[in-house]
Amino acid sequence: MRRKLIVVSNRGPVSYGRAADGTRTAKRGGGGLVTALRSLVQYHDVTWIASAITEEDRAVAGETLEETARDGSPYRLRFVAHDRQAYDWYYNVVANPMLWFVQHSLWELPYAPKIDAAFHRAWTEGYVAVNASFAAAVDAELERTPDAAVFFHDYHVYLAPRMVRDRRPDAALMHFVHVPWPQPDYWRILPEQARRAIHDGLIANDVVGFQTERWRGNFIYSVRELLGEDVAAKTVTAPITVDAAEFIELAQSDAVLSAEREIVADRPEKLVVRVDRTDPSKNIVRGFRAFELYLDAHPEMHRRVGMLALLDPSRQDIPKYAEYLGAIQREARRVNDRFQQSGWRPVDLEIADDFPKSVAAYKQFDVLLVNAIFDGMNLVAKEAPLVNERDGVVVLSENAGAHAELGEWALTVNPFDVEGQAEAIGHALSMDADERRERLEAIWEYVREHDLNQWTDTLFAALDRVASPARS
């Protein structure tokens, strides 16, 4: 059924700029969330509300623009130009790192965080204010199309649903949380006002969706502990996925084939691949340490195996992220200084936003290392097996949301146990060909079968069950 949808996320599907001749240019948005949501545009009548990021975005903010997706599907786009200082506080102080670190259990609690007057100001004048801007934009669109359902996304807009609900009690509201949800004690890091507002904002929705039953259960427990309410009936588990056909087609594109030729020309006999953002939650430093332990235990594999780490620099305006990038570079250098020989460098580290090369590496891995500390889903674990041509084995953290679906066919690791990760790398590299092929084909079939339409169908079915009776 085709629906009228108002999609709300911090980043939009496109961002504008200006060419040298003065004409407006459009750059397609990246990231797993935007990629996953593109299918909504194909099958539904979508108005997408997002933050104005560039100067050209700000120039057209407030207008509702007609846009076209890659496949030619039309949709409407509305940018919100937040106050610049408010947006900085919202994004660089509250959403990242505070909420991201809380939800991925990253804080070193004896030392951080420190909730001071600056954070309280950033919360009130940043996060609350920007959420109010989003809510006002949603309200304006609902004035135009009151029968549209509103689909909020992720940790940037936790407060907006309550603000919209207070204005429009009969609106159909749904929120999907793409990141992990920790147990309630971890939420007590935040001041009471903030943690209550976040939970109250989410339960203002008719439906709240999560990647796994684990994160959904934590949310139900959290709301019960912090607000004293039972919200199980309005929650649903709906793991997000990738467009398998698009990835298979992309794997044969000129850009990917060119990057693949470079990888094949330089690759050792066996290749361990990781593709990540330089985010502390991705556990990259421990991954390098695990590979070092593997090399320690298997001198016969020196010169025969290498790790290719393709890392997209993430949120470098935030000190915690910039510091972690430095730690990544130091650890890779340390491992290389210890083991490298003439013509062989065990860790090939590349810091760049180079998606075609990432897809090329997916095709070439013998082992894919996904050892995240916590991850809502981790789409790399689903993307890479779709195009791999070497019967590669996935080594997967038990704390990645993807493990709930793919764990049966991956090698499971504890993200803190570097010795266990080293052993898993060794197991994957020595596994017989038939088992490797069976595991990879099982993941391939699962991801193909459980597609993006199933994800949206699950969420919309839940919305129809909960919202429609309340409005009849």
C-alpha positions in Angstrom: 0.0 0.0 0.0 1.4 3.4 -1.0 1.5 5.8 1.9 2.0 9.4 2.6 5.1 9.7 4.7 7.0 12.4 6.4 10.5 11.1 7.1 12.6 13.0 9.7 16.3 12.5 10.2 19.3 14.7 10.9 20.9 14.2 7.6 19.0 14.1 4.4 19.2 12.0 1.2 20.9 14.9 -0.7 22.9 18.0 0.1 23.4 21.0 -2.1 26.4 23.0 -3.2 27.4 25.4 -6.0 29.5 24.6 -9.1 32.2 27.0 -10.4 29.7 28.3 -13.0 27.2 29.1 -10.2 24.7 26.3 -10.8 23.4 24.4 -7.9 24.8 20.9 -7.5 23.4 17.9 -5.5 25.5 15.3 -3.7 23.7 12.2 -2.7 23.8 11.6 1.1 25.9 8.7 2.4 25.7 6.5 5.5 23.7 3.4 6.3 20.5 5.3 7.4 20.1 7.3 4.2 21.0 4.3 2.0 18.4 2.1 3.8 15.7 4.7 3.6 16.0 5.2 -0.1 13.5 2.4 -0.7 10.8 4.4 1.0 11.0 6.9 -1.7 10.5 4.2 -4.4 7.3 2.8 -2.8 5.7 5.7 -0.9 4.9 9.4 -1.3 7.7 10.9 0.9 8.4 14.3 2.2 11.9 14.2 3.8 12.8 16.7 6.6 16.5 17.1 7.5 19.0 19.6 8.8 20.5 22.1 6.4 24.2 21.2 6.5 25.8 23.3 3.7 25.4 27.0 2.9 23.3 26.0 -0.2 21.1 23.8 2.0 20.5 26.8 4.2 19.7 29.0 1.3 16.7 26.8 0.3 15.7 25.9 3.9 12.0 26.4 4.6 11.0 25.6 1.0 9.7 22.2 0.0 11.7 21.1 -3.0 10.9 18.5 -5.6 13.7 16.0 -5.8 14.4 12.7 -7.7 16.0 9.6 -6.3 18.6 7.5 -8.2 16.0 5.3 -9.7 13.9 8.3 -10.8 11.4 8.1 -8.0 10.1 11.6 -7.0 10.1 12.9 -3.4 9.8 16.2 -1.6 12.7 17.6 0.5 12.5 20.2 3.2 15.6 21.5 5.0 15.5 23.0 8.5 18.1 25.8 9.0 18.8 25.6 12.8 20.6 28.3 14.6 24.3 27.6 14.1 25.3 27.7 17.7 22.3 25.6 18.7 23.2 23.0 16.1 26.8 22.8 17.3 25.6 22.2 20.8 23.0 19.7 19.6 25.4 17.7 17.4 28.9 18.1 18.9 28.0 18.1 22.6 24.8 16.2 23.1 24.1 13.8 20.2 27.8 13.1 19.6 29.5 12.1 21.8 27.1 12.1 24.8 24.1 10.1 23.5 26.2 8.0 21.1 28.6 7.1 24.0 25.8 6.3 26.3 24.0 4.1 23.8 27.2 2.2 22.8 28.4 2.0 26.4 31.7 3.8 25.6 32.2 6.1 28.6 35.1 5.3 31.0 32.9 6.1 34.0 35.6 6.7 36.6 36.8 9.6 34.4 34.1 10.7 32.1 31.7 12.2 31.3 31.5 15.3 33.4 28.0 16.9 33.4 28.7 20.6 33.9 27.0 23.9 33.2 28.1 23.8 29.6 26.4 20.4 29.0 23.1 21.7 30.6 23.2 24.7 28.3 23.9 22.5 25.3 21.0 20.3 26.2 18.5 23.2 26.7 19.7 25.6 24.1 21.0 23.0 21.6 19.3 19.6 21.7 15.9 20.8 22.9 16.0 23.8 20.6 16.9 21.8 17.5 14.3 19.2 18.2 11.7 22.0 18.5 12.8 23.2 15.0 12.2 19.7 13.6 8.8 19.5 15.4 7.8 22.8 13.9 8.7 21.6 10.4 6.8 18.4 10.9 3.8 20.4 12.1 3.9 22.6 9.0 3.9 19.5 6.8 1.1 17.9 8.7 -0.9 21.1 8.1 -0.5 20.4 4.4 -1.0 16.6 4.6 -2.8 15.8 7.9 -3.2 12.1 6.9 0.5 11.5 6.5 2.4 9.2 8.9 5.5 10.7 10.5 8.6 8.4 10.6 11.4 9.7 12.9 14.9 8.2 12.8 17.5 7.7 15.4 19.0 9.5 18.4 19.1 13.0 17.0 15.3 13.6 17.3 14.3 11.8 20.5 12.3 14.8 21.8 10.5 15.8 18.6 7.7 13.2 18.8 6.4 14.5 22.1 6.4 18.0 20.8 4.5 16.9 17.7 2.1 14.8 19.8 1.3 17.7 22.0 0.3 19.8 19.0 -1.4 17.0 17.1 -2.8 14.3 19.3 -4.2 12.3 16.4 -1.0 12.2 14.3 0.4 8.8 13.3 4.0 8.8 14.7 6.7 6.1 14.4 10.3 6.1 15.5 13.1 3.7 14.5 16.2 3.6 16.7 19.2 2.5 14.6 21.6 2.3 17.5 21.8 -0.1 20.5 19.6 0.6 23.6 21.5 0.1 26.9 19.9 -1.0 30.2 18.5 1.7 32.4 21.5 2.1 34.8 23.5 3.4 31.9 20.9 6.1 31.2 21.5 7.3 34.7 24.7 8.9 33.4 22.4 11.7 32.1 20.7 14.2 34.4 17.2 13.1 35.4 15.5 15.8 33.3 17.4 14.7 30.1 16.9 11.0 30.5 13.2 11.3 31.3 12.7 13.6 28.4 14.4 11.2 26.0 12.2 8.3 27.1 9.1 10.4 27.2 9.8 11.7 23.7 10.0 8.2 22.3 6.9 6.8 23.9 4.9 9.7 22.4 5.2 7.6 19.2 2.6 5.0 18.3 5.4 2.6 17.4 9.1 2.4 18.4 11.2 0.1 16.3 14.5 -1.6 17.2 17.1 -3.6 15.4 17.1 -6.6 17.7 15.0 -8.1 20.4 17.9 -7.4 22.8 17.7 -3.6 22.2 13.9 -3.7 22.3 13.9 -5.5 25.7 16.3 -3.0 27.1 14.0 -0.2 26.1 11.0 -1.7 27.7 13.0 -2.3 30.9 14.4 1.2 30.7 11.0 2.9 30.3 9.6 0.9 33.2 12.4 1.8 35.5 12.7 5.5 34.6 9.1 6.4 33.8 7.1 3.6 35.5 5.2 2.7 32.3 4.7 -0.5 30.3 5.3 0.2 26.6 5.8 -3.3 25.3 2.7 -3.1 23.1 4.0 -0.2 21.1 7.5 -1.6 20.4 8.6 -3.9 17.6 11.8 -5.6 16.4 12.6 -4.9 12.8 16.2 -5.5 11.7 17.2 -3.2 8.9 19.1 -4.5 5.9 20.6 -3.6 2.5 19.4 -3.5 -1.1 21.0 -6.8 -2.3 20.4 -6.2 -6.0 21.9 -2.7 -5.8 25.1 -4.1 -4.1 25.5 -6.9 -6.6 25.1 -4.4 -9.5 27.5 -2.0 -7.8 30.1 -4.7 -7.5 30.4 -4.7 -11.3 30.7 -0.9 -11.7 33.7 0.6 -13.3 34.8 2.4 -10.1 34.6 -0.8 -8.1 36.4 -3.0 -10.7 39.2 -0.4 -11.0 39.7 -0.4 -7.2 39.5 -4.2 -7.2 42.4 -4.5 -9.7 44.5 -2.4 -7.4 43.7 -4.6 -4.4 44.4 -7.8 -6.3 47.7 -6.5 -7.6 48.9 -5.9 -4.0 47.2 -8.5 -2.0 49.0 -11.3 -0.1 47.8 -14.9 -0.3 45.2 -14.3 2.4 43.5 -11.1 3.2 41.7 -10.0 6.4 39.4 -7.0 5.7 37.7 -4.5 7.9 35.6 -1.6 6.7 34.5 0.9 9.3 34.2 4.5 10.3 36.9 5.7 12.7 34.4 5.5 15.6 35.4 4.3 19.1 32.4 1.9 19.0 34.0 0.0 16.1 36.8 -1.4 18.3 39.5 -0.9 15.6 42.5 -0.7 18.0 41.6 -4.0 19.6 41.2 -5.5 16.2 44.8 -4.5 15.3 46.0 -6.0 18.6 44.1 -9.3 17.8 45.8 -9.5 14.4 49.2 -8.9 16.1 48.4 -11.8 18.4 47.6 -14.0 15.4 50.9 -13.1 13.7 52.7 -13.9 17.0 51.1 -17.3 17.1 51.6 -18.1 13.4 55.0 -17.1 12.1 54.5 -19.4 9.2 51.9 -16.9 7.9 54.2 -14.0 7.8 54.4 -12.5 4.3 51.3 -14.7 3.4 48.6 -12.8 5.2 47.7 -9.1 5.6 45.0 -6.9 7.0 43.4 -4.2 4.8 41.6 -1.6 7.0 39.6 0.9 5.0 38.4 3.5 7.5 36.1 6.5 6.8 37.2 9.4 9.1 34.2 10.1 11.4 33.2 13.2 13.4 36.7 14.7 13.6 35.3 18.0 15.0 34.7 16.1 18.2 37.8 15.6 20.4 37.0 12.0 21.4 36.8 10.9 17.8 39.9 12.8 16.7 41.8 11.2 19.6 40.6 7.7 18.6 41.8 8.2 15.0 45.2 9.0 16.5 45.1 5.8 18.5 44.2 3.8 15.4 47.1 5.2 13.5 49.6 4.6 16.4 48.4 1.0 16.8 48.7 0.2 13.1 52.2 1.7 13.0 53.2 -0.3 16.1 52.1 -3.6 14.6 53.8 -2.8 11.3 57.1 -1.7 13.0 57.2 -5.0 14.8 56.5 -7.4 11.9 57.0 -5.7 8.5 59.7 -7.1 6.2 60.9 -6.0 2.9 57.9 -6.0 0.5 55.4 -7.0 3.3 53.5 -4.7 5.6 51.0 -6.7 7.7 48.5 -3.8 8.2 47.5 -1.7 5.3 45.6 1.2 6.8 43.8 3.7 4.6 41.9 6.7 6.1 39.5 7.9 3.4 35.9 8.1 2.3 36.2 5.7 -0.6 33.1 3.6 -1.0 34.0 1.9 -4.3 37.2 0.6 -2.8 35.3 -0.7 0.2 33.0 -2.7 -2.1 36.1 -4.0 -3.9 37.5 -5.1 -0.6 34.2 -6.9 0.1 34.8 -9.0 -3.0 38.3 -9.9 -2.0 38.2 -10.8 1.7 39.2 -14.2 3.1 38.2 -13.0 6.6 35.9 -10.1 7.4 36.5 -8.7 10.9 33.5 -7.0 12.5 34.4 -6.7 16.2 32.3 -3.7 17.3 32.0 -3.0 21.0 28.3 -2.4 20.5 26.5 -1.8 17.2 22.8 -1.3 16.5 23.1 -3.5 13.4 26.3 -3.1 11.4 25.4 -3.3 7.7 29.0 -4.2 6.7 28.3 -7.7 8.0 25.4 -7.9 5.5 26.9 -6.0 2.6 30.2 -7.8 2.2 29.0 -11.4 1.9 26.6 -10.4 -0.9 29.5 -9.7 -3.3 32.4 -11.8 -1.9 34.1 -14.0 -4.4 36.5 -15.9 -2.2 34.2 -17.8 0.1 35.2 -15.5 2.9 34.4 -16.0 6.6 32.7 -13.4 8.8 34.2 -12.9 12.3 31.4 -11.1 14.1 31.0 -9.5 17.5 28.3 -10.9 19.7 27.4 -7.3 20.5 26.7 -6.3 16.9 23.0 -6.3 16.1 23.7 -8.3 13.0 24.8 -11.2 15.2 21.2 -11.9 16.1 20.5 -12.8 12.5 23.9 -14.0 11.1 25.6 -15.4 14.2 24.7 -19.0 13.2 27.0 -18.7 10.1 29.7 -16.4 11.4 32.5 -17.0 13.9 31.4 -15.3 17.1 33.8 -13.2 19.2 33.7 -11.2 22.4 34.8 -7.7 21.4 36.9 -7.3 24.5 38.7 -10.7 24.2 41.6 -10.0 21.8 43.0 -13.5 22.3 39.6 -14.9 21.3 39.6 -12.7 18.2 43.1 -13.8 17.2 42.0 -17.4 17.5 38.9 -16.7 15.4 41.0 -15.1 12.7 43.2 -18.3 12.7 40.1 -20.5 12.6 38.7 -18.6 9.7 41.9 -18.7 7.7 42.4 -22.5 8.3 38.7 -23.5 7.7 38.2 -26.0 4.9 36.7 -24.8 1.6 33.4 -26.5 1.9 32.6 -25.1 5.3 33.6 -21.6 4.2 31.4 -21.8 1.1 28.4 -23.1 3.1 28.7 -20.3 5.7 29.0 -17.6 3.1 26.1 -18.9 1.0 23.8 -19.1 4.0 24.5 -15.4 4.8 24.0 -14.5 1.2 20.6 -16.3 1.0 19.4 -14.8 4.3 20.2 -11.2 3.3 18.6 -11.7 -0.1 15.4 -13.1 1.5 15.1 -10.6 4.3 15.0 -7.4 2.3 14.2 -3.8 2.9 10.6 -4.3 2.0 10.3 -6.8 4.8 11.8 -4.2 7.2 9.3 -1.5 6.2 6.4 -4.0 6.0 7.1 -5.0 9.6 7.1 -1.4 10.9 4.0 -0.3 8.9 2.1 -3.4 10.0 2.9 -2.5 13.6 1.8 1.1 13.0 -1.5 -0.1 11.5 -2.2 -2.4 14.4 -1.5 0.3 17.1 -2.4 3.6 15.4 -5.5 2.8 13.4 -7.7 1.5 16.2 -6.8 4.5 18.3 -8.0 6.8 15.5 -11.1 4.9 14.5 
